């Protein structure tokens, strides 16, 4: 998984992963950072069949100190889709928007 991320990271400049373990199909990163904001640990399970037929999809879970999110992701042509998004987020995340 770490080798695959090194090859892919240039396509996702707003994302940073560290402490990557496991395989490309099932693994985790100790820390996920999105646009400079650390979110917590990321776990994924990527469907080999989806990759083989050219329609990648994965189940994702992010667990941080003040949030927990889970979602299904799939590649759609040149874009992506998140669905079945569930989560709990500490209200403090919204403070800057409410000032």
Backbone as a chain_set.jsonl record, in Angstrom:
{"seq": "XXXXXXXXXXXXXXXXXXXXXXXXXXXXXXXXXXXXXXXXXXXXXXXXXXXXXXXXXXXXXXXXXXXXXXXXXXXXXXXXXXXXXXXXXXXXXXXXXXX", "coords": {"N": [[0.824, -1.184, 0.0], [1.97, 1.253, 0.769], [3.855, 1.669, -1.267], [2.158, 1.891, -3.495], [0.794, 4.237, -2.755], [2.866, 6.126, -2.907], [3.195, 6.242, -5.656], [0.744, 7.292, -6.442], [0.279, 9.644, -5.007], [1.003, 12.152, -6.118], [-1.138, 12.799, -7.716], [-3.036, 13.614, -5.97], [-2.765, 16.225, -4.477], [-3.806, 17.55, -2.246], [-4.051, 15.711, -0.257], [-2.485, 13.851, 2.354], [-0.83, 11.019, 3.538], [0.366, 9.068, 6.245], [2.353, 6.592, 7.936], [1.565, 4.159, 6.689], [0.135, 0.976, 6.362], [-0.359, -2.483, 5.494], [-2.097, -3.87, 2.624], [-2.762, -2.842, -0.791], [-5.351, -3.543, -1.124], [-6.515, -3.894, 1.384], [-6.028, -1.969, 4.129], [-4.36, 0.469, 6.251], [-3.781, 3.848, 7.298], [-1.866, 5.614, 9.564], [-2.215, 8.337, 9.884], [-4.272, 10.702, 8.295], [-4.221, 13.572, 6.376], [-5.924, 16.341, 5.239], [-5.808, 18.961, 3.096], [-4.019, 20.242, 4.85], [-5.228, 19.831, 7.3], [-5.231, 17.676, 9.963], [-6.96, 14.646, 10.201], [-7.154, 12.101, 11.343], [-6.85, 8.538, 11.782], [-6.937, 6.425, 8.892], [-8.752, 3.817, 7.441], [-9.102, 1.319, 4.926], [-10.841, -0.664, 2.482], [-10.435, -1.984, -0.493], [-12.047, -2.985, -3.433], [-11.011, -5.729, -5.227], [-12.231, -6.822, -7.505], [-13.708, -4.659, -8.52], [-11.605, -2.997, -9.356], [-10.47, -4.609, -11.344], [-12.486, -4.641, -13.297], [-12.472, -2.055, -14.063], [-13.877, -0.226, -12.542], [-13.257, 1.081, -9.898], [-13.863, 0.708, -6.379], [-14.349, 1.399, -2.898], [-14.457, 0.857, 0.649], [-14.356, 3.134, 3.248], [-12.996, 4.329, 6.334], [-12.609, 6.829, 8.698], [-11.037, 7.729, 11.622], [-10.689, 9.899, 14.164], [-9.592, 12.1, 16.877], [-11.785, 13.785, 17.377], [-13.7, 13.076, 15.539], [-15.525, 10.705, 13.566], [-15.879, 8.993, 10.661], [-17.482, 7.228, 8.041], [-17.674, 5.804, 4.783], [-18.69, 4.907, 1.447], [-16.793, 4.725, -1.468], [-16.452, 5.414, -4.927], [-15.059, 5.29, -8.21], [-15.963, 7.325, -10.867], [-15.84, 7.632, -14.089], [-14.066, 10.459, -14.871], [-14.323, 11.506, -12.381], [-15.221, 11.219, -8.853], [-17.258, 9.518, -6.408], [-18.798, 9.776, -3.259], [-20.699, 7.852, -1.048], [-23.276, 6.663, 1.177], [-22.475, 7.968, 3.491], [-21.61, 8.268, 6.81], [-21.338, 9.568, 10.109], [-19.774, 11.076, 13.002], [-19.135, 14.182, 14.31], [-17.293, 16.452, 16.193], [-18.702, 19.408, 17.512], [-17.016, 21.602, 17.587], [-15.625, 21.692, 15.181], [-17.132, 23.239, 13.522], [-16.991, 25.8, 14.438], [-15.28, 27.916, 13.28], [-16.771, 28.567, 10.985], [-19.064, 29.567, 12.077], [-18.431, 31.887, 13.359]], "CA": [[0.0, 0.0, 0.0], [2.845, 2.426, 0.822], [4.42, 1.836, -2.609], [1.078, 2.398, -4.347], [0.534, 5.632, -2.397], [3.942, 6.963, -3.448], [2.934, 6.402, -7.084], [-0.521, 8.002, -6.626], [0.217, 10.875, -4.206], [1.107, 13.34, -6.963], [-2.467, 13.089, -8.277], [-3.904, 14.082, -4.875], [-1.889, 17.111, -3.705], [-4.451, 18.004, -1.007], [-4.064, 14.595, 0.697], [-1.216, 13.292, 2.822], [-0.971, 9.828, 4.375], [1.605, 8.609, 6.879], [2.201, 5.349, 8.7], [0.745, 3.263, 5.877], [0.333, -0.462, 6.599], [-1.301, -3.367, 4.811], [-2.021, -3.991, 1.173], [-3.594, -1.897, -1.517], [-6.733, -4.019, -1.02], [-7.006, -3.687, 2.752], [-4.929, -1.397, 4.893], [-4.639, 1.641, 7.082], [-2.769, 4.89, 7.449], [-1.921, 6.142, 10.928], [-2.738, 9.702, 9.834], [-4.76, 11.3, 7.059], [-4.266, 15.035, 6.437], [-6.6, 16.894, 4.07], [-5.569, 20.409, 3.01], [-3.317, 20.689, 6.046], [-6.006, 19.524, 8.501], [-5.158, 16.264, 10.34], [-8.281, 14.091, 10.503], [-7.047, 10.889, 12.15], [-6.439, 7.318, 11.076], [-7.765, 5.999, 7.763], [-8.765, 2.386, 7.068], [-9.792, 1.109, 3.659], [-10.967, -1.983, 1.88], [-10.623, -1.744, -1.92], [-12.551, -4.17, -4.119], [-10.186, -6.167, -6.366], [-13.089, -7.014, -8.669], [-13.985, -3.334, -9.059], [-10.405, -2.541, -10.068], [-10.309, -5.433, -12.548], [-13.466, -4.275, -14.329], [-12.315, -0.637, -14.365], [-14.792, 0.588, -11.735], [-12.765, 0.946, -8.52], [-14.713, 1.132, -5.267], [-13.733, 1.075, -1.61], [-15.094, 1.25, 1.901], [-13.405, 3.976, 3.965], [-13.316, 4.735, 7.705], [-11.674, 7.793, 9.287], [-11.262, 7.843, 13.057], [-9.815, 10.878, 14.787], [-9.945, 12.411, 18.261], [-13.097, 14.402, 17.498], [-14.578, 12.707, 14.446], [-15.547, 9.344, 13.033], [-16.614, 9.002, 9.409], [-17.378, 6.055, 7.174], [-18.302, 6.069, 3.487], [-18.346, 4.108, 0.283], [-16.231, 5.549, -2.531], [-16.266, 4.757, -6.22], [-14.566, 6.105, -9.315], [-16.942, 7.498, -11.944], [-15.19, 8.346, -15.191], [-12.968, 11.308, -14.413], [-14.648, 11.991, -11.039], [-15.424, 10.248, -7.784], [-18.505, 9.662, -5.664], [-18.916, 9.25, -1.906], [-22.081, 7.551, -0.695], [-23.465, 6.004, 2.479], [-21.644, 8.695, 4.441], [-22.083, 8.296, 8.196], [-20.282, 10.062, 10.96], [-19.942, 11.899, 14.188], [-18.123, 15.236, 14.282], [-17.374, 17.376, 17.31], [-19.236, 20.703, 17.095], [-15.914, 22.547, 17.455], [-15.206, 21.767, 13.782], [-17.946, 24.236, 12.828], [-16.803, 27.107, 15.081], [-14.809, 28.977, 12.368], [-17.841, 28.95, 10.068], [-20.135, 30.218, 12.813], [-17.969, 33.177, 13.925]], "C": [[0.875, 1.257, 0.0], [3.458, 2.706, -0.552], [3.365, 2.416, -3.557], [0.794, 3.865, -4.034], [1.617, 6.554, -2.958], [3.734, 7.222, -4.945], [1.722, 7.306, -7.345], [-0.53, 9.398, -6.007], [0.276, 12.151, -5.036], [-0.222, 13.744, -7.583], [-3.426, 13.65, -7.233], [-3.111, 15.028, -3.971], [-2.497, 17.608, -2.385], [-4.48, 16.93, 0.072], [-2.654, 14.195, 1.089], [-1.535, 12.118, 3.733], [0.376, 9.503, 4.989], [1.311, 7.364, 7.695], [1.341, 4.327, 7.98], [1.141, 1.818, 6.131], [-0.688, -1.243, 5.795], [-1.092, -3.369, 3.312], [-2.858, -2.903, 0.511], [-5.076, -2.272, -1.351], [-7.332, -3.772, 0.361], [-5.848, -3.167, 3.596], [-5.367, -0.224, 5.738], [-3.473, 2.605, 7.001], [-2.95, 5.453, 8.849], [-2.505, 7.55, 10.948], [-3.103, 10.102, 8.412], [-4.832, 12.804, 7.284], [-4.883, 15.516, 5.128], [-6.46, 18.411, 4.107], [-4.981, 20.968, 4.296], [-4.03, 20.384, 7.353], [-5.878, 18.033, 8.842], [-6.534, 15.761, 10.785], [-8.226, 12.874, 11.416], [-6.582, 9.726, 11.301], [-7.444, 6.992, 9.973], [-7.628, 4.495, 7.59], [-9.522, 2.259, 5.758], [-9.859, -0.357, 3.314], [-11.367, -1.734, 0.425], [-11.036, -3.045, -2.595], [-11.638, -4.556, -5.286], [-11.016, -6.313, -7.641], [-13.403, -5.667, -9.33], [-12.811, -2.791, -9.852], [-10.253, -3.305, -11.376], [-11.28, -5.055, -13.658], [-13.438, -2.773, -14.645], [-13.274, 0.281, -13.63], [-14.393, 0.472, -10.266], [-13.782, 1.449, -7.496], [-14.079, 0.654, -3.971], [-14.656, 1.495, -0.475], [-14.023, 1.973, 2.71], [-13.911, 4.288, 5.37], [-12.209, 5.668, 8.18], [-12.031, 7.921, 10.756], [-10.223, 8.771, 13.651], [-10.29, 11.196, 16.189], [-11.33, 13.043, 18.402], [-13.973, 14.18, 16.261], [-14.45, 11.235, 14.117], [-16.431, 9.382, 11.808], [-16.439, 7.674, 8.706], [-18.139, 6.37, 5.891], [-17.904, 4.993, 2.498], [-17.879, 5.068, -0.793], [-16.209, 4.74, -3.805], [-15.833, 5.772, -7.248], [-15.64, 6.132, -10.39], [-16.309, 8.299, -13.062], [-14.012, 9.145, -14.685], [-13.221, 11.871, -13.011], [-14.8, 10.858, -10.048], [-16.751, 10.525, -7.105], [-18.345, 9.061, -4.276], [-20.381, 9.003, -1.642], [-22.102, 6.851, 0.651], [-22.591, 6.648, 3.549], [-22.327, 8.729, 5.803], [-20.971, 8.851, 9.062], [-20.75, 10.823, 12.177], [-18.791, 12.887, 14.194], [-18.356, 16.151, 15.475], [-17.815, 18.748, 16.796], [-18.148, 21.754, 16.919], [-15.42, 22.698, 16.029], [-15.939, 22.89, 13.053], [-17.753, 25.648, 13.382], [-16.297, 28.182, 14.11], [-15.908, 29.459, 11.419], [-18.941, 29.731, 10.768], [-19.722, 31.541, 13.43], [-18.548, 34.363, 13.175]], "O": [[0.56, 2.225, -0.692], [3.567, 3.865, -0.954], [3.657, 3.328, -4.33], [0.574, 4.657, -4.95], [1.312, 7.647, -3.434], [4.062, 8.3, -5.44], [1.68, 8.007, -8.356], [-1.291, 10.255, -6.456], [-0.354, 13.144, -4.672], [-0.412, 14.907, -7.938], [-4.514, 14.112, -7.577], [-2.814, 14.683, -2.827], [-1.762, 18.043, -1.498], [-4.89, 17.202, 1.2], [-1.742, 14.198, 0.262], [-2.405, 12.212, 4.599], [1.412, 9.643, 4.337], [0.173, 7.115, 8.092], [0.481, 3.696, 8.594], [2.322, 1.472, 6.117], [-1.754, -0.728, 5.455], [-0.06, -2.932, 2.803], [-3.566, -2.147, 1.177], [-5.948, -1.407, -1.429], [-8.521, -3.475, 0.485], [-4.827, -3.834, 3.757], [-6.555, 0.042, 5.92], [-2.344, 2.232, 6.682], [-4.073, 5.736, 9.267], [-3.199, 7.928, 11.892], [-2.351, 9.874, 7.464], [-5.427, 13.264, 8.258], [-4.427, 15.151, 4.045], [-6.936, 19.064, 5.035], [-5.389, 22.027, 4.772], [-3.483, 20.656, 8.422], [-6.37, 17.197, 8.083], [-7.185, 16.37, 11.634], [-9.158, 12.639, 12.186], [-5.995, 9.911, 10.235], [-8.64, 7.25, 10.105], [-6.518, 3.962, 7.593], [-10.471, 3.002, 5.506], [-9.062, -1.174, 3.776], [-12.494, -1.325, 0.145], [-10.436, -4.092, -2.35], [-11.506, -3.788, -6.239], [-10.556, -5.967, -8.729], [-13.368, -5.551, -10.555], [-13.001, -2.187, -10.908], [-9.939, -2.71, -12.407], [-10.935, -5.139, -14.836], [-14.275, -2.278, -15.4], [-13.473, 1.428, -14.03], [-15.099, -0.157, -9.477], [-14.46, 2.455, -7.702], [-13.369, -0.351, -3.939], [-15.512, 2.367, -0.627], [-12.905, 1.476, 2.843], [-15.108, 4.487, 5.575], [-11.025, 5.347, 8.081], [-13.181, 8.188, 11.103], [-9.029, 8.474, 13.646], [-11.281, 10.63, 16.652], [-11.986, 12.863, 19.428], [-14.864, 14.976, 15.966], [-13.418, 10.606, 14.354], [-17.6, 9.759, 11.892], [-15.372, 7.064, 8.77], [-19.124, 7.109, 5.907], [-16.924, 4.272, 2.685], [-18.497, 6.11, -1.01], [-15.978, 3.531, -3.781], [-16.185, 6.949, -7.178], [-16.167, 5.09, -10.779], [-16.25, 9.527, -12.987], [-13.066, 8.585, -14.133], [-12.404, 12.642, -12.507], [-14.543, 9.695, -10.359], [-17.301, 11.621, -7.21], [-17.816, 7.96, -4.131], [-21.223, 9.839, -1.969], [-21.057, 6.493, 1.193], [-22.035, 5.962, 4.406], [-23.472, 9.162, 5.929], [-19.792, 8.631, 8.783], [-21.923, 11.155, 12.347], [-17.625, 12.503, 14.099], [-19.484, 16.573, 15.733], [-17.344, 19.197, 15.751], [-18.341, 22.711, 16.168], [-14.848, 23.734, 15.69], [-15.426, 23.433, 12.075], [-18.309, 26.599, 12.833], [-16.845, 29.285, 14.113], [-15.962, 30.643, 11.089], [-19.675, 30.478, 10.122], [-20.566, 32.255, 13.972], [-18.263, 35.51, 13.519]]}, "num_chains": 1, "name": "protein.A"}
